[in-house]
Amino acid sequence: MRDPRIKLAVRRLEQSDAAAVQRLYERAVGRAVWLPAEVEADANFAHVSQGEAVFVCHGPEGRLVGLLSAYVPESFIHHVYVDPEFERQGVGTALLDRLCQLARAQGCLVREPEDSGPPVGYWAFLRDPDGHTLEIAYGQELGLAVEHTV
């Protein structure tokens, strides 16, 4: 749930964001223990997001608290990172809302973003270049989990 006292501003990446974006990316890659070692060895955000639309989210005192990058021609969300200190405070929602604004402007937003609360979560539908409908979503609750298999 978003804390309304925290002011968030989302905009396109600017050159002045580069150092803070790189730090957030390195921190996220370092926490992602499932990634292959070569990803961490070449953790250069400018390189891995080349040609993508990148949005940054700034919080209190202009601090960078999240980013999202998408390869627009293929409707592919490549990166979404939120500063751990700002998780569950609306940063991801603000970034996805901005992506939906872009999709709306390009005529490929099928269903407006909606927060349906638990167990459904936050979701929207986009259309990819091939005409397929894609869901962007988070916050779904898993009803059952496999704890042990034979």
C-alpha positions in Angstrom: 0.0 0.0 0.0 1.4 3.4 -1.0 2.3 5.8 1.8 0.6 9.1 0.7 3.1 11.1 2.7 5.9 10.0 0.3 5.9 12.2 -2.7 7.0 10.2 -5.9 7.8 11.7 -9.3 8.3 9.5 -12.4 10.0 10.8 -15.5 12.2 9.7 -18.4 15.8 9.0 -17.6 18.1 12.0 -17.9 21.9 12.1 -18.0 22.0 13.5 -14.5 20.4 10.2 -13.2 23.2 7.9 -14.6 25.3 7.5 -11.4 22.3 6.8 -9.1 20.7 4.5 -11.7 24.0 2.5 -11.9 24.2 2.2 -8.1 20.6 0.9 -7.9 21.2 -1.5 -10.7 24.5 -2.9 -9.1 22.7 -3.3 -5.8 19.8 -5.2 -7.4 22.1 -7.4 -9.4 24.1 -8.1 -6.3 21.0 -9.2 -4.4 19.8 -11.5 -7.3 21.7 -14.6 -6.3 20.0 -16.6 -9.2 21.7 -14.6 -11.9 24.7 -16.0 -13.8 28.1 -14.7 -12.6 28.7 -13.0 -15.9 25.7 -10.7 -15.3 27.2 -9.4 -12.1 30.7 -9.2 -13.7 29.3 -6.8 -16.4 26.8 -4.9 -14.4 26.6 -1.9 -16.7 23.0 -0.6 -16.8 23.6 1.8 -19.7 24.9 -1.2 -21.7 22.1 -3.7 -20.8 19.3 -1.2 -21.4 20.5 0.3 -24.6 17.6 1.2 -26.9 15.1 0.9 -24.2 12.6 3.5 -22.7 13.9 4.0 -19.2 11.8 5.7 -16.5 13.1 6.7 -13.1 11.2 7.3 -9.9 12.4 10.0 -7.4 11.2 10.1 -3.8 12.1 12.3 -0.9 14.6 15.0 -1.5 15.0 13.9 -5.1 16.5 10.6 -4.2 16.3 7.9 -6.9 14.1 5.1 -5.5 13.2 3.0 -8.5 13.6 2.5 -12.3 11.8 0.6 -15.1 13.1 0.0 -18.6 11.2 -1.5 -21.5 11.9 -2.4 -25.0 8.9 -0.7 -26.5 8.9 -2.2 -30.0 8.3 -5.6 -28.5 6.3 -4.5 -25.4 9.0 -6.1 -23.2 9.6 -5.0 -19.7 13.3 -5.7 -19.2 14.1 -4.2 -15.8 12.1 -3.0 -12.7 14.1 -2.2 -9.6 13.0 -0.5 -6.4 15.4 0.6 -3.7 14.9 -1.9 -0.8 14.2 1.0 1.6 11.2 2.0 -0.5 9.7 -1.4 -1.3 5.9 -1.6 -0.8 5.5 2.1 -0.8 4.1 2.6 -4.3 7.3 3.0 -6.3 6.5 0.0 -8.5 3.0 1.1 -9.0 4.1 4.6 -10.0 6.6 3.1 -12.6 4.0 0.8 -14.1 1.4 3.6 -14.2 3.9 5.6 -16.3 4.5 2.7 -18.6 0.7 2.4 -19.0 0.6 6.1 -20.0 3.2 5.4 -22.7 1.1 2.4 -23.9 -2.0 4.6 -23.9 -0.3 7.2 -26.0 0.8 4.5 -28.5 -2.7 3.0 -28.7 -1.7 -0.4 -27.2 -3.3 -0.1 -23.7 -6.1 -2.6 -23.7 -7.2 -2.3 -20.1 -6.4 0.6 -17.7 -4.4 -0.3 -14.6 -6.4 -1.4 -11.7 -5.6 -2.3 -8.1 -8.1 -5.1 -7.2 -6.5 -5.7 -3.8 -5.7 -9.2 -2.5 -5.7 -11.8 -3.9 -5.7 -10.3 -7.4 -3.3 -7.4 -7.0 -2.4 -4.6 -9.4 -2.8 -5.3 -13.1 -3.3 -3.9 -16.6 -3.5 -5.3 -20.2 -1.3 -4.2 -23.1 -1.3 -5.3 -26.7 2.0 -6.4 -28.3 3.0 -5.7 -31.9 1.6 -9.1 -33.0 -1.8 -8.3 -31.5 -1.5 -10.5 -28.4 -2.8 -9.3 -25.1 -0.2 -9.2 -22.3 -0.9 -8.8 -18.6 1.4 -6.7 -16.4 0.7 -7.5 -12.8 2.1 -7.9 -9.3 0.8 -8.5 -5.9 -1.1 -11.7 -6.7 -1.4 -14.1 -3.8 -0.6 -17.7 -4.3 -3.3 -19.9 -2.9 -1.4 -23.1 -2.8 2.3 -23.8 -2.7 4.3 -27.0 -3.3 6.4 -27.7 -0.3 7.7 -31.1 -1.1 7.7 -33.4 -4.2 8.5 -37.1 -4.4 
